[in-house]
Amino acid sequence: MINQSNRARFAFVALSIIAAAALPAIAHNAMSRATESLLQDNATANGETRETQYLEASAAAMAKMMRNMQVRPTGDVDRDGADSDP
């Protein structure tokens, strides 16, 4: 049977193991945020952020896709609409 002292010791050891396992993840997350912040500051200093670059590329791709999807009517209703045979 586990007495009160052993129960407290077990809880302490369990919490210590959990904390030790979580510490590298917490430290990595903090370092990632710090690195991202430095990169963001550098990009901002250059006048363009990664988000801005992504949004510009996305808008250009969307515009190209929409241009390529345009269908000009031929004047033949069957060919433009219901007729599926080319």
Secondary structure, DSSP 8 states (H G I E B T S, - for coil): ---HHHHHHHHHHHHHHHHHHHHHHHHHHHHHHHHHHHHHHHHHHTT--HHHHHHHHHHHHHHHHHHHH-----S-HHHHTT----
